[in-house]
Each structure stands twice: as structure tokens, then as C-alpha cells.
Amino acid sequence: MTAVLPDAPAEAAAPAAGAPLRLRGLGRTFGDHVVLADIDLDVAAGELVAILGASGSGKSTLLRIVGGLDAATAGEVAIDGAPVTGIDSRVAIGFQEPRLLPWRSVADNIALGLPGGLSRAERASRIAELLRLIGLTDFAAHRPRQISGGMAQRTSLARALARRPDVLLLDEPFGALDALTRLRMQDLLLSVLDQSPTTTLLVTHDVDEALQLADRIIVLGADGTSPGARIQQLLTVPGDRPRDRGSAELARMRADLLGALGIDRHAH
């Protein structure tokens, strides 16, 4: 985040990064199977929206369409008013597995995400900035086999952010990590996005993760009256981040979300 000098006017502060994302009438079918239907969603610049849903509800399919890795069979996706018509340089994607090149160092793996046309000095400066953001400056020369799973996932996140994308898509980015590392990665993501705001869609199966990270949460699922998953709920998460994981209000929301996902909120 750009610092503002004490005597600078308020309007001199850097605006939130990222771009508004708009989904209208989005649908996807595979043969006769309807996966998604009539998805309408507006995501503000710099907002983080989490996507929850049962397995097979189309969460990853939705993310792939937004990223241009798959084509919708109905509707459209637009970033800052301009349609997404294929693989789009305005979008970066982070996956559950880090997918690092084992023969490259941490710094060199991050460099793979940089845009073309940068000078050597600009590339070095951006890589150094990202290494600082993810807390791996001292591990820049390490290979993936020399670092932990959490460090590898940090490297993957930095690579996704390297070209300052307008939209960041995260598909279960912490799902393969142990519980403690996952909590630390959640805190790291919040810290990184605070310093480098980006419009973000996060697919997760973890209700608590969604409540900790998201500004809003959507629940995808079928309504039983027509084929295809739709947005069944759209909730705003109260409170500034980082949030108190023991909050009673979040506990109530957690119970409601579990119920929306078909899980008995009273089960032990």
C-alpha cells in the first residue's frame, strides 16, 4: 500500500487495486448435464468473495469460466466492463497445489508470473517486493524441495500476484495444508491483500475460512425445481478483518451456512 506523506491531501492516497467483476446470466452445460444456471454476481474492485457449495456444485467450473479457462454456454463475464472471451491477462489463478517448477528457485518461480516488457531492474524490484510480502526474502534461492508446503503455497500466491492482476482466482488454495499452516496462510493472505488489494474470488469447502477471509459469501447449489446450480445465498460478513475466530456472531453465521450446505448444525 502506498504511503501518504503527513502533509499530503487525502485524495493523494492510492486507490484500491483490482477491477469490478460482473457475471450476468452465466450458465454451463456439458451435454445434457446442467452444471451452472443463471449466475448473476457483481464483485466490487478490491472485494473478496468466497464461494461455498457441496462437491460437484460447480464452484471450480465457475472459477474456470471467470478465468477464461472454460467457456460459458450462456451469459457473460466482464472485468471493468470489458468481456472475458478466453484466457485473460487481467486474471491470475492460484490452485490447491503450488505447481512450482522443481528446478527453479523460489525467486525464479515467482518471476514466471511477471508480465513481459519489464527491465531487469523492474523485474528484480518486483520479485524483491513479493518476497517481502510473503516473508520469504531469506529463501529466495531455495528450490521447492528445500521449503515447506506452506512456503511453497506462499510462493504460488506471489507468482499469481506478480503482474498485479485485476482479478485473483483462488481454488482451494490452502486445502492441502495442515490445519495450523492453513490458519497461518489465511492470515498471510489477508496481510498480502491489505498491502496489494486485488478483486478476489475464493473457492473453499471450509466455512470458517470463508468467514475469516471474505467480505461476502455465496452458496452455490441446486434448488430442486430446475437443473443446475444457482446462487442460493449471498451473505455479507460483518466486522473488519482480521476477525475474532471466537465471535458469537460468526458462530451463528457458521451454523446457518452449514445448514445451507445440508449439514446438521447440531451434529457433533
Residue pairs with C-beta under 8 A, 6 or more apart in sequence:
1 14
1 194
1 195
1 196
1 197
2 13
2 14
4 10
4 12
4 13
5 12
16 45
16 46
16 197
17 45
17 46
17 164
17 196
17 197
17 198
18 45
18 46
18 47
18 166
18 167
18 168
18 197
18 198
18 199
18 200
19 45
19 79
19 80
19 90
19 166
19 167
19 199
20 42
20 43
20 44
20 45
20 79
20 80
20 81
20 199
21 41
21 42
21 43
21 66
21 77
21 78
21 79
21 167
21 199
21 201
22 41
22 42
22 43
22 77
22 78
22 79
22 81
23 39
23 40
23 41
23 42
23 66
23 75
23 76
23 77
24 40
24 75
24 76
24 78
25 38
25 39
25 40
25 74
25 75
25 76
26 36
26 38
26 39
26 40
26 62
26 65
26 72
26 74
26 75
26 76
26 77
27 34
27 36
27 37
27 38
27 39
27 72
27 73
27 74
27 75
27 228
28 34
28 35
28 36
28 58
28 61
28 62
28 65
28 70
28 72
28 73
28 74
29 35
29 73
29 228
34 227
34 228
35 58
35 61
35 228
35 229
36 58
36 61
36 62
36 65
36 72
36 220
36 228
36 229
36 230
37 74
37 226
37 227
37 228
37 229
37 230
38 75
38 228
38 230
39 62
39 75
39 230
39 231
40 231
41 49
41 218
41 231
41 234
43 49
43 199
43 201
44 199
45 197
45 199
46 197
46 198
46 199
47 199
47 200
47 215
47 216
48 193
48 200
48 201
48 202
48 213
48 214
48 215
49 200
49 201
49 202
49 214
49 215
49 216
49 217
49 218
50 201
50 202
50 203
50 204
50 209
50 210
50 213
50 214
50 216
50 217
50 218
51 59
51 62
51 63
51 201
51 202
51 203
51 204
51 217
51 218
51 220
52 59
52 204
52 205
52 207
52 210
52 217
52 218
52 219
52 220
52 257
52 260
52 261
53 59
53 219
53 220
53 221
53 229
53 261
54 221
54 261
54 262
55 205
57 220
57 221
57 222
57 229
58 220
58 228
58 229
59 171
59 203
59 220
60 171
60 203
61 70
62 203
62 220
63 93
63 169
63 171
63 201
63 203
64 70
65 71
65 72
65 77
66 77
66 84
66 91
66 167
66 169
66 201
67 84
67 87
67 88
67 91
67 93
67 169
68 84
68 85
68 86
68 87
68 88
68 91
69 87
69 93
71 86
76 83
76 84
77 83
77 84
78 84
79 88
79 90
79 91
79 166
79 167
80 90
80 166
84 90
84 91
89 115
89 163
90 165
90 166
90 167
91 165
91 166
91 167
91 168
91 169
92 113
92 160
92 161
92 162
92 163
92 165
92 167
92 168
92 169
93 160
93 168
93 169
93 170
93 171
94 156
94 157
94 160
94 168
94 169
94 170
94 171
94 173
95 156
95 171
95 172
95 173
96 171
96 172
96 173
96 174
96 175
96 176
97 176
98 144
98 149
98 152
98 153
98 155
98 156
99 156
100 109
100 144
100 152
100 155
100 156
101 108
101 109
101 112
101 144
102 143
102 144
102 145
103 143
104 112
104 143
104 144
105 140
105 141
105 142
105 143
106 131
106 136
106 139
106 140
106 141
106 142
106 143
106 144
106 147
106 151
106 155
107 127
107 131
107 140
107 141
109 144
109 155
109 156
109 159
110 127
110 130
110 131
110 155
110 158
110 159
110 162
111 123
111 127
111 162
112 159
112 162
113 158
113 159
113 160
113 161
113 162
113 163
114 123
114 126
114 127
114 162
114 163
115 162
115 163
118 126
126 162
127 140
127 162
128 137
130 158
130 161
130 162
131 137
131 139
131 140
131 158
133 158
133 161
133 191
133 192
133 195
133 196
134 154
134 155
134 157
134 158
134 188
134 192
135 154
135 188
136 147
136 151
136 154
136 155
136 158
139 146
139 147
139 151
144 152
144 155
147 155
148 181
149 176
149 177
149 178
149 181
150 177
150 181
150 184
150 185
153 173
153 174
153 176
153 177
153 185
154 185
154 188
156 173
157 173
157 188
157 189
157 192
160 168
160 170
161 168
161 192
161 196
161 198
164 196
164 198
165 198
166 198
166 199
167 198
167 199
167 200
167 201
168 198
168 199
168 200
168 201
169 200
169 201
169 203
170 200
170 201
170 202
170 203
171 203
172 203
172 204
172 205
173 185
173 189
173 202
174 181
174 182
174 185
174 186
174 204
174 206
174 209
175 204
175 205
175 206
177 185
182 206
182 209
186 209
186 212
186 213
187 242
189 213
190 212
190 213
190 241
190 242
193 200
202 209
202 210
202 213
202 214
204 210
207 254
207 257
207 258
207 261
208 245
208 254
210 217
210 237
210 257
211 217
211 237
211 243
211 250
211 253
211 254
211 257
212 241
212 242
212 243
212 245
213 241
214 237
215 236
215 237
216 234
216 235
216 236
216 237
217 233
217 234
217 235
217 237
217 257
218 231
218 233
218 234
218 235
219 231
219 232
219 233
219 234
219 235
219 257
219 260
219 261
220 229
220 230
220 231
220 232
221 229
221 230
221 232
221 260
221 261
222 228
222 229
222 230
223 230
223 232
232 260
233 257
233 260
235 253
235 256
235 257
237 243
237 250
237 253
238 249
239 247
239 249
239 250
243 250
244 250
255 265
256 265
258 264
258 265
259 265
